[in-house]
Amino acid sequence: MNKLVVEPGSFRDPKGRIYYENDDVYRLVSAAGRTEFEYVRNTGLFEELNEKRYLIKSEIVSKADWFPDAPDDSILLRHEKIPFVSYPYEWSFSFLKAAALLHLDIHLIALEHGVTLSDASAYNVQFCGCNPIFIDVLSFRKLKKGEAWEGHRQFCEQFLNPLLLTSKLGVKPNAWYRGAQEGISTPELNMLVPWYKKMGWNMLTQVVAQSMLQNTSSKNAADALTQIEYPVSSFKKSLQQMRSWISSLVPAGVKQSEWQNYSDEHSYSDDEQRAKSMFIARFSSKLKPEMLWDIGCNSGDYSRIALQNGTNYSVGFDFDHGALEKGYHRVLKEELSFQPLFFDGANPSPSQGWGETERRGMSGRKNASAVIALAFIHHMVIGRNIPLEEVILWLTSLAPQGVIEFIPKSDPMVKELLLLREDIFEDYSEEHFKSILERHSQIHAAETVTESGRRLYWFEKKLD
């Protein structure tokens, strides 16, 4: 191999490591993996899943240019590239639910072809916009006679239990999921859910009974289960029941969040909103960015404007689940190339997992050609006590060009942040903001867009 770079996180499947070369994604499939891959491919399953846009597209390519010393019985696949890789702990409820349903739908179709899935990892699902797509072609294998759902426990931990945490308790699973990357264990969930919320067949069988079985951890019981002949019809029924249950789940105690309707109830006029929108439209029309990062995206108003004016794809980041859910449903309705993800600006997703390389942090996934950060920096500086210069340096490091909005202390939103705390932010001023930005970037344009003094700055990062 002389050109490809290995994906560190692909070590878990020795049958097929992932490699990159510029914008291309490859997978070198070993002899053991090739046998299962070719069996599944010959069933016609991949063709059906590709037609439904459920499975990432793959093609067999020559190994000669990349792996001249690769074994003759291995094969090289080139995969379709996903615009932006995200992880389950960055998904809102609707994202995780859509990924779970896709996994079940794929498994049901696979059974019709005499094929099953060897695992049920949520990390095998990615998103194009808000449409889930399965990315691991080597998870498929021949169905053994009488076998049960091998990935059931993993499915519960990585899909079902995080959804139940929100559906039954109204608790968002993102922080827990990020800290425990294999998901939420059934015994832990069982301890959290009160008894009166377990009074149903699904909860009793999938949470209470499974928790008891896992806590018992009896080798004899486990051995006995593996000896049971499980008809395919029963296998399908269990998947269908799980799908029906997950389809019915909704977040508990849904209330309007603080920022969910910000785009409709902000403190500036229609003319001010129009001025801000026109600035973003001009910026996008001029640059036509392939990938835009929208930091503090809310429900995606300005990503939508950017997409309408030359941007190819936008990834949005926001901490408010209500706004993210609104953005998710907007994408489905309007068919936007927009991917809204959960994000805490003061604590972005880090690099973690084995060797701190298995799951890449935000900085390790940077692929933006432009960035916008509107109504964002005051939350970091005044809301989270992060120095103004550090916020600006971080934002300008994300992409070569972008737009940052400065919101002065005279603005109602900043006044609200300062209402119940001492103003210790002496250097939070537009003059200081501009001086920092000019040290590291060239300012192409600046425009005041509200009576309170909100001002947009179009910057281009200076070359080192």
N, C-alpha and C positions, 0 to 999 in steps of 0.2 A: 504494500500500500504506500503510495507516495503523495497523495493529494487529500485524502479524506481525513477528517478530524472526528474522533470517537465522541459520542454522547456519554458522559460519565454515568448518568442515571440509568443507562440501559443494561447494566451488569446483571440485573435480576433475571434476565432471560438469556442463558448462555446459548440457546438455540439460534439467536439472531440479534447481534449487537447493532445499534444505530450509529450512523456516521453522517457527517455534513460536509458539503462542499459548496461554498457560497450559498445560493438559494435552493440547493438540491438536498433532499433527504434520502439516504440509502439505508438498506438493511442487508447485512450479510447473513444468510441463513445457512446453518450447518447441515450436515447430512441428516442428522436426527430430525431437525426442524423441517427439512425439505420433504421428508416422507409424509409427515402430517399435512404440510402445506399443499402438496400436490394432490393428496387424497381429497382434501376439502375443496380445492379448486375444481377438481373433476366432478364434484357433485352438482356444480352450478350455483352453489350458495353465494359465492362472491359476486357473481353477475347480478343475482337478484338484489343483493344488498346495495350494490353500486347503483342499480337503477332507481332504488328508493332513496338514494343519497344517505344511506345509513352508515356506510363503510368507506373509509379513505381509499382512494384509488391507488393501485400499485401496478407496476409493470416490471417484468424481468428484463434486465439489461446485461450487457457484456461485462465480465469481470476483468478483462484483459488490461484496461487502462487504469484500474484502481487496485485490484488485488491479483497481480500476476502469479503470486505464490499460493493463492487460495486453493484448497482441495477441489479436485474435479467434481466431487459430488455435492458441493455447496452451490448456492445460487445467490445472485445479487438482485435485490428489488430496489426500485426507485419509487418513493412515495410522493403523493401529492403533499404540498407544503401547507401547513395550517398558518393563518395570518399571525396569530398570537397565542402562545401556549399559556394556559391558565390552570389553576389547581382547585380542587373542590373547596378548600378553605377560603377561596376568593369568590365563591359563587353565592348568589342570593338563593332564597328558597325555590323560586321558579326554575332557576338554572339547575339546581341539584335534582329537583323533581323531573325535569325534562331529561336529564342524563339517566336517571333511574329507569324511566319508562322506555327510553331507547334501548338500554341494556336488556330489559325484559323482552321487548319486541324482537330484538335480534336473536335472542336465545330461543324464542318460540319458533321463529322462521328456521333457525338452524336445526331444531329437532325434526322438522319436516324433511330435512335432507339427511337425516341420520348423523347429525353433527351436534356436538355440545361445546360449551365454553369451559376451559380448564380453570378459570378464575372469575372473580367478579369485582375487579379493581375499578374504582371510580376514576383512577388516573388513566384508564384506557379510553376515556371519553374526553374529547375536546370540543370547542365551539367555533363555528364560523358565523359571526354575528351572534344571534341567539339560537342557532340551529345546532343541536348536538350531532357529533359524528364520532364513530368508533374508529380507533387508530391502530389497534393491535391485531394484525392478521394472523399472528402465531398463537393467539389465545384459542383458536378453533382447533378441535380435534375430533376424531371418530368417536361416536357414542358407543359405549360398551353396553352389552345386553344387561338389563336390569339395574343399571347404576342410578343413583339418586343425584341430587343437585350438589355437586362438589363445592361450588362457590357460595353456598347459601349463607354460611356464617360471615364471610367477607362482604357479601352483598348487604347483610343487615348492618354490619359495623360501618361501612363506608357510604351506604345510601339510606337505608331505612331508618336507622337509629338517629342520625342527624336530622332527618325530616321529622321524626316523631318528637324530638326535643323541641322543635318549633311548633309543631302541630298540637302537642299535648300540653306544653308548658309555656309556650311563647318565648322560649330562650333561643337566641341565635347561636348556632354551633360553630361559627367561624374560628373564634379564638381557641376553643377546645380542639377543634379539628387540626388547626395549625400546630398546636402543641403535641397532639397525638395523631400523627399522620396516617396511621392505620385505621383511624375512625373512632367511633364510640362503642365500647363493649356493651353487650346486652345486659350483663349483670349490673353494670354501673347505671344504665338507663333504668333498669327495673327498680333500683333503689331510689331513684329520683321521682318517678311517677307515682302519685298517690293511688291508693287501692281503688278508689271509685272511678278512676280513669282507665282502669285495666279491665273493666267489666264488659268485655266483648270478645268474640271468638278470635279475632285477629290478634288482639293484645295478649290474650291468654296463651295462644299457641306460639306466637312469634317472639314474645317478650318474657312472659312469666315462665312458661315451660322451657324455653331455650335457656333462660338464665339458670334454672334449676339444673338442667342437663350439664351446662358448662361448669357450674359450681361443683357438681358431683364428680365430674371428670373421671368417670369410671372406665378403665380400659376394657373391662368385660362388656360394658354397655356399648362402647364405641365399636368393639369387634362385632357385637351382635347386630348393630345397625348396618355394618358393611356386608353382612350376609343376607340381608333382605333383598329379595327380587322386587324391583321397582318398575312396574309397567310404564311405558312411555306415556300412556294416557294419563297416568297419575302425575308424572313429571310435568306434563303440559298444564294439568289442572292446578298444580301448586304455583306455577309461574303466572297463570291467568288470575288466580286469586290474589297473589301479591300485586299484580298490575292493577287490578280493580281497586284494591285497598289504597295503594299509593295515589291513584288517580283522584280519589276522594279527599285526600289530605289537603288542608288549608292551614295557614298559620293561626294559632290561637290568639284570641283577644286583639285582633288587628285594629290598631288605632292610627289616626292620621299622625305621621311623624312630623317633627319640627320643620324639616326641609322638603318634605314630599311635594308640597304645592308651592314651593318657593318661586318657581318660574311663572306661576299664575298670580302670586300675591306679593311680589317684590315691591320695594319702596320707591321705584322710579316709574315715570310716565311712559305712555306709548311712544312718544317721540324719543325719549331716552333709550328705550328698548330698541327702537328702530336704528338709532345711531350705533349702538353696540353691535347689533346684528349685521349692519352694513360693513362695519370695520372687519368683522370676522369673514364676511363674504369676500371682501376685497383681498384680504390676506390669503384665503384659500384659493381664490381665482388666480392670484399671481403665482403662488407656489405649486398648486396642484399636488399636495403631498400624497405619497403612496400610503403612508401610515401616519395618522395623527393620534397623539395622546392627549386626552382631555382630562386634566387633573381637577378634581372637584366638579365632576360632570353633571351632578344632580340627575335629572331624568333625560338629559341629552339634547336640550334645546340647541346648543351651539354646535354640537357635533352634527346635528341634523342640517344646520345651515352650511357648515363646512362641506358636508357630503353633497349638498345640492350645488356647490360651487367649486367642484374640482377635486375634492379629497376622495381617495379611493376607499379607505377603510379607517375607522376610528375605534380606539379602545378608550373607554371612559373609566375613571376611578372615583369612587365616592364611598363615604362611610355610612350613609343613610340608607337603610334597607327599603324604606318606603319609596324613596326616590328611585332606587335601583329596580324595584318591582315595576314602577310606573314606566321606567325606561325599557324594561324587558318587553312589556306588552305593547309599547309604542313600536319597537323594532318589528315584532310579529305583524302588527297591523299595517305598518308602512313599508315593510320589507327593506329596512335600512341596514347598511353594512356597519353596524355599531354594536360593540360588545361591552356592556356596562358591568364592571367588576367591583367587589367589595374591597375597600382600601382605607387604611388609616394613615393619613399623611405623615404623622409623627412616628409611625411604627409600621413601615411598609413590610411586605413579605420578605423575609431574609432567605439567604441560601441555607439549606438544611438537608436533613437526611444523611445517609452514609457519606462520610468524608466531606460533608457540607457542600456536596456537588450534585446530589440526587435530585433535589428540587431547587431550581435557581431562583434567587431573589429578583426583585425588580431590576436592579442594576445589571444583573446577568442576562436579562431578557430584553434589554433596550434595543428597540428596532424602529424608533420613531424618526420620521423625517421632519416632523414639526410637532410642537406642543402648544397647548393653550391652557392657561391657569387663570380662570375668571372667578372673582370673589373667593379667593383661596388664601392668599398670603396672610391676611389679617387673622384668620383662624389659627394659623401656625404661630405667628409672632405673638399675638395678644391672647389667643385662646390656649396655646400650648407652651408659651415662653421660649420659643426657638428664636435665636438671633436672626434679625432681618437679613443680614449678609449671607448666613448659611442657607436660608430658604431660597434666596435668589441664586446662589451658586448651585444648589441642587437642581432647581428648575431649569437653569440654562445648560446644565450638563445632560439633560434628557434628549435634546435634539438640537440640530444646527440652528434652527430658527423657531420663533414662537411669539406668542402674545401673552403678556402678563398684565393683569389688572391691579392697579394700586387703588385702595380704598382709604381715604383719609379719616382722621379722627372725627371730623365733622359729619360723617355719614351715620345715619340712624343705626345701621348694623354694628358699626364699631362702638357707638355709644352704648348699645345694648350689651356688648361684651364687657365694657368697662363699668357697667352699672353697679355691679356688686363686688368690684375689686379695685385696688389702688392702681393708679396709672403710673407704672414704673417704666414705661416705654418711651423714654425721652428721645431716642433716635428713630422712632417710628414717624417718619415724615416723608413727603414726596421728594423733597430735595435730597435727603439721604438715600432714599430708594434709587433715585435717578443716578446719583453719583456712583453707587455700587454697580448698577447695571451698565453704566458707560465704561467702567474699568474693565469689564469682562466681555462686553458686547458692543456692537454698533447698533444704534437706534435708528431704524428706518422711518418710523412714523410714530406719532403719539397724538391722542385725541381725548379730550374731556367729554364724557358721555352722559353725565348727570349734573344736576344743579348742586348736589352735595360735593362734587369734585372728583367723582370716580374717573380714573384716567387709564386708557389702554396704551400699552407700549409694545410696539412691534420690534423685536430685537433679532439680531443675527450674531451668533457667538463668534468671538475673535479666534483666529487660529493661534494655537500655542507656538 
